[in-house]
Amino acid sequence: MKWQPDPRIVRGVFDKIAKLGNVEDAEQFLVMLRDAGYVTTEIYNSLLRTYLKARKMPLIVEECMRSDDVELDEETRQLLRETSKFCVATSVSTLIS
């Protein structure tokens, strides 16, 4: 049986991280969820909202979504457009596994 976290808890954690604009924590949380076999478009959108709050450009999120077989929706595309205006995040992404 595959573990299914409560989406409200996942959303709450991401909302808190996004408010702080902490990209590193958001990436680490996504990696934990990925390792547990639970990644969704909404989780990636939460990560992108964190990048937006931090005013940083994600370099590999779209590629990671493809490799995780997660579909981009309209919100994903909008967030990628908005974050593409910012400077590239200087830290090494933890999304690469």
C-alpha positions in Angstrom: 0.0 0.0 0.0 1.3 3.4 -1.0 1.5 6.1 1.7 -0.8 9.0 1.2 -0.2 12.0 3.4 -3.1 14.3 4.4 -3.1 16.9 1.6 -4.1 19.6 4.1 -1.0 18.9 6.2 1.3 19.0 3.1 -0.3 22.2 1.9 0.0 23.7 5.4 3.7 22.9 5.6 4.3 24.3 2.1 2.3 27.4 2.9 4.5 28.1 6.0 7.7 27.5 4.0 6.4 29.7 1.2 5.6 32.6 3.5 9.2 32.5 4.7 10.4 32.3 1.1 12.7 29.4 2.1 13.5 27.6 -1.2 16.0 25.2 0.4 13.4 23.9 2.9 10.7 23.7 0.2 13.1 21.6 -1.9 14.0 19.3 1.0 10.3 18.8 1.8 9.6 17.9 -1.8 12.5 15.4 -1.9 11.1 13.8 1.3 7.7 13.4 -0.3 9.3 12.1 -3.5 11.3 9.6 -1.5 8.0 8.4 0.0 6.5 8.0 -3.5 4.2 11.0 -3.2 4.7 13.9 -5.7 1.9 15.8 -7.4 1.5 18.8 -9.6 0.2 20.7 -6.5 3.3 19.9 -4.6 5.5 21.2 -7.4 3.3 24.3 -7.6 3.8 24.9 -3.9 7.6 24.7 -4.5 7.2 27.2 -7.3 5.2 29.6 -5.1 8.1 29.5 -2.7 10.5 30.4 -5.5 8.1 33.3 -6.4 8.0 34.5 -2.8 11.8 34.3 -2.6 12.0 36.1 -6.0 14.3 33.4 -7.4 14.3 31.6 -10.6 14.1 27.8 -10.5 16.4 26.1 -13.0 15.4 22.5 -13.0 11.9 22.3 -11.7 10.3 21.6 -15.0 12.8 18.9 -15.8 12.3 17.3 -12.4 8.5 17.3 -13.0 9.0 15.4 -16.3 11.3 12.9 -14.7 8.8 12.4 -11.8 6.1 12.0 -14.4 4.1 14.9 -13.0 2.1 17.0 -15.4 2.4 20.8 -15.7 -1.0 22.5 -15.3 -1.9 26.1 -16.1 -0.8 27.3 -12.6 2.6 25.6 -13.1 3.1 27.4 -16.4 2.1 30.7 -14.9 4.4 30.3 -12.0 7.3 29.3 -14.3 6.6 32.5 -16.4 6.6 34.7 -13.3 9.7 33.2 -11.7 11.6 33.3 -15.0 12.0 37.1 -14.5 14.1 36.7 -11.4 17.8 36.0 -10.8 18.8 32.3 -10.7 18.8 30.8 -7.2 22.5 30.6 -6.2 22.4 27.5 -4.0 22.7 24.1 -5.5 19.3 22.5 -5.8 18.5 19.5 -3.7 15.9 18.3 -6.2 18.5 16.4 -8.2 18.6 12.8 -6.9 
